[in-house]
Amino acid sequence: MRPFAIFYFLPWCQMQRGHVTVDIFVQPLGPRVNAGLSLAGNILLTACAALIAVKLGEGLMDKRAYSER
């Protein structure tokens, strides 16, 4: 159950901008590029969360089809 608890806090960490960034590489870039990188990270995290949700839904439907718990 612990790995799932970690994944539950990923969106909160993203909203608080708590993910690790490598300032040595992004600091010299302009604010426009940093905003683009932030947008790309948000889209990537959203895609990962959507994939996890779809796979969990598929697993749920499979278990319900075979009356498993």
C-alpha positions as CSV (number, residue, x, y, z in Angstrom):
1,M,0.0,0.0,0.0
2,R,2.9,2.4,0.6
3,P,3.8,2.8,-3.1
4,F,0.3,4.0,-3.8
5,A,0.5,6.5,-1.0
6,I,3.5,8.0,-2.7
7,F,1.6,8.4,-6.0
8,Y,-1.3,10.1,-4.2
9,F,1.0,13.0,-3.2
10,L,2.5,13.5,-6.7
11,P,-0.3,16.0,-7.8
12,W,0.1,17.9,-4.5
13,C,3.8,18.1,-4.9
14,Q,3.3,19.3,-8.5
15,M,0.8,22.0,-7.4
16,Q,3.3,23.2,-4.7
17,R,6.2,23.2,-7.3
18,G,8.0,20.8,-5.0
19,H,9.6,18.6,-7.6
20,V,13.3,18.7,-8.1
21,T,14.8,20.9,-10.8
22,V,18.4,21.3,-11.9
23,D,18.9,25.0,-11.5
24,I,22.3,24.9,-13.1
25,F,20.7,24.1,-16.4
26,V,17.5,26.1,-16.2
27,Q,18.7,29.2,-14.5
28,P,20.5,30.6,-17.6
29,L,17.5,30.1,-19.8
30,G,15.0,32.8,-20.1
31,P,11.6,33.0,-18.3
32,R,9.8,32.0,-21.4
33,V,11.8,28.8,-21.8
34,N,11.4,28.0,-18.1
35,A,7.6,28.5,-18.5
36,G,7.7,26.1,-21.4
37,L,9.6,23.5,-19.5
38,S,7.1,23.9,-16.6
39,L,4.2,23.4,-19.0
40,A,5.9,20.3,-20.5
41,G,6.4,18.9,-17.0
42,N,2.7,19.5,-16.1
43,I,1.5,17.8,-19.3
44,L,3.8,14.9,-18.8
45,L,2.6,14.4,-15.2
46,T,-1.0,14.7,-16.3
47,A,-0.4,12.1,-19.0
48,C,1.2,9.7,-16.4
49,A,-1.7,10.2,-14.0
50,A,-4.3,9.6,-16.7
51,L,-2.4,6.4,-17.8
52,I,-2.4,5.2,-14.2
53,A,-6.1,5.9,-13.8
54,V,-7.0,4.1,-17.0
55,K,-4.9,1.0,-16.1
56,L,-6.5,1.0,-12.6
57,G,-9.9,1.2,-14.2
58,E,-9.1,-1.6,-16.6
59,G,-7.9,-3.7,-13.6
60,L,-11.1,-3.0,-11.7
61,M,-13.3,-4.0,-14.6
62,D,-11.3,-7.2,-15.1
63,K,-11.8,-8.1,-11.4
64,R,-15.5,-7.3,-11.5
65,A,-15.9,-9.5,-14.6
66,Y,-14.5,-12.5,-12.8
67,S,-16.1,-11.6,-9.4
68,E,-12.7,-11.3,-7.7
69,R,-11.8,-9.3,-4.7
